Amino acid sequence: SGQTTFSHDGFQQRVKVISQQIPYKSAAENIANNMGYSNPGEKAVEGWIGSPGHHKNMVGDYNLSGIGIAQNSEGTYYFNQIFIKTR
């Protein structure tokens, strides 16, 4: 159908790829998607801050973070933030 599931599935694989370049102790991930907002990035971060689990990742004991953003043809934005605590 050309559709993929938007979830944390594959997180361990993403971290495995990262670990080939960056030795790490721990990792976490925040994901979000939205559409129809004038500032979709701000909306995603507001959602993470308002969610206890996502906020815990944001203020956790991590010293590196990377963010990926994509938009599909219907205008939906997808956000992925990975947090890494290096060795």
TAURGI-V352492 format. One record per residue. N is the residue number from 1. PSI is psi in radians with two decimals (999 if undefined). Layout:
N_PSI ; N_PSI
This chain:
1_-0.16 ; 2_0.03 ; 3_2.56 ; 4_2.73 ; 5_2.40 ; 6_1.82 ; 7_-3.08 ; 8_0.02 ; 9_2.34 ; 10_-0.03 ; 11_-0.81 ; 12_-0.63 ; 13_-0.71 ; 14_-0.75 ; 15_-0.63 ; 16_-0.74 ; 17_-0.78 ; 18_-0.72 ; 19_-0.30 ; 20_-0.37 ; 21_-0.48 ; 22_1.87 ; 23_2.34 ; 24_2.74 ; 25_-0.72 ; 26_2.81 ; 27_2.69 ; 28_2.92 ; 29_2.40 ; 30_2.41 ; 31_2.69 ; 32_2.75 ; 33_2.60 ; 34_2.95 ; 35_2.75 ; 36_0.19 ; 37_2.57 ; 38_-0.46 ; 39_1.42 ; 40_-0.55 ; 41_-0.78 ; 42_-0.73 ; 43_-0.72 ; 44_-0.80 ; 45_-0.71 ; 46_-0.71 ; 47_-0.74 ; 48_-0.74 ; 49_-0.65 ; 50_-0.10 ; 51_2.09 ; 52_-0.76 ; 53_-0.76 ; 54_-0.72 ; 55_-0.67 ; 56_-0.73 ; 57_-0.74 ; 58_-0.58 ; 59_0.14 ; 60_3.11 ; 61_1.22 ; 62_2.57 ; 63_0.01 ; 64_2.60 ; 65_2.53 ; 66_2.54 ; 67_2.35 ; 68_2.46 ; 69_2.36 ; 70_2.72 ; 71_2.32 ; 72_3.10 ; 73_-0.33 ; 74_-0.09 ; 75_0.06 ; 76_2.32 ; 77_2.48 ; 78_2.27 ; 79_2.43 ; 80_2.17 ; 81_2.21 ; 82_2.37 ; 83_2.38 ; 84_2.37 ; 85_1.99 ; 86_2.81 ; 87_999
